[in-house]
Amino acid sequence: MPPRGLEPAGVALVDKPSGPSSFAVVAQIRRVTRARTGHAGTLDPFATGLLLLLSGRATKLAPALVGLDKRYLTEIDLSGRTSTGDPESDVLERRAPPSEDELHRSLERLRGEIELPIPAASAVKIGGERAYKLARRGVDVQMPMRRSTVHALEVVAYTGETVTLDLRVSSGTYVRSLALALGGHCVSLRRTEVGPFSVDDAVGPEAFTPERLLSEAEVLERV
């Protein structure tokens, strides 16, 4: 009989809804499997899309999954910045949205290897405390820069005020930082792919059953 918490083993493809934290979704899946459960990368509460959740003995696969490239679909409001780069804080300033030509010039500077400050409302530790906790208390801190790679960045639609982007980026890239660099903030954010895994093959947390777990062998074969 396997040690408690190691079965069922496998990787769950879960389509996170907007609202709950990624850790709330992890806990929801754990209640179904009754096994130890981990993740290969989180999403902000307002964001939706693909989470890779690791069940049982498959939690040891985390190092092979956390560094995979990510693909996102995001709508950015270019008429105003927020302190967090998302809709969960107040607009700091309003501005005239860029023309389409200006937008494309700005996007060109965000392709390839880039270095941008980490958003203040992130889980990065500053002086031993999570940055988002400092931000909630109104503490102004100098956020560190992070280097990442934007492999692809395409305009899906531009209304003159909001732009919808389809982008594929290296692990650890903050899409909110890209929105702030454009002078706006994310209205919505959806993760559509993690490496070879697609949200099209995922189910919502409420529809998950242990039978949907991908085996460790299948996962390793795909990555």
Secondary structure, 3 states (H helix, E strand, C coil): CCCCCCCCCEEEEEEECCCCCHHHHHHHHHHHHCCCEEECCCCCCCCEEEEEEEEHHHHHHHHHHCCCCEEEEEEEECCEEECCCCCCCCEEEECCCCCHHHHHHHHHCCCEEEEEECCCCCCCEECCEEHHHHHHCCCCCCCCEEEEEEEEEEEEEECCCEEEEEEEECCCCCHHHHHHHCCCEEEEEEEEEECCEEHHHCECHHHCCHHHCECHHHHHHHC
